[in-house]
Amino acid sequence: MTVSAVQRNVTTTTGHAQMRSSPHTEPSMAQTTTAFEQATQDIQTLAERPDNDTLLQLYALYKQGSEGDVQGNKPGFFDFVGTAKYESWERLRGLTREAAQKKYVTLVRQLLP
């Protein structure tokens, strides 16, 4: 294993996913996915519920990171929550899964104590 491969490793410190990389390298997709999966577990340990806008952002990044671009029909007009979720996810159309996973991990880290 090269030094740069060691520097890019994903570590868990106090149970929270962290991606480390040297200034000139990016974590691999596998490392990003590992950090994303850890962040999905970490988010469940929050002491307080985030505000609705943050929840929508988390939802959209999670869906984009796990499924890709929005699929299916937009919920009906009177399904306010479903419509908000759909529209939030739809705004991320074209963002790669890896980029969405990185943004999700970053947001989760900001919310953790």
Secondary structure, DSSP 8 states (H G I E B T S, - for coil): --HHHHHT-EEEETTEEEE---TT----HHHHHHHHHHHHHHGGG-SS---HHHHHHHHHHHHHHHH-S--S----TT-HHHHHHHHHHHTTTT--HHHHHHHHHHHHHHH--
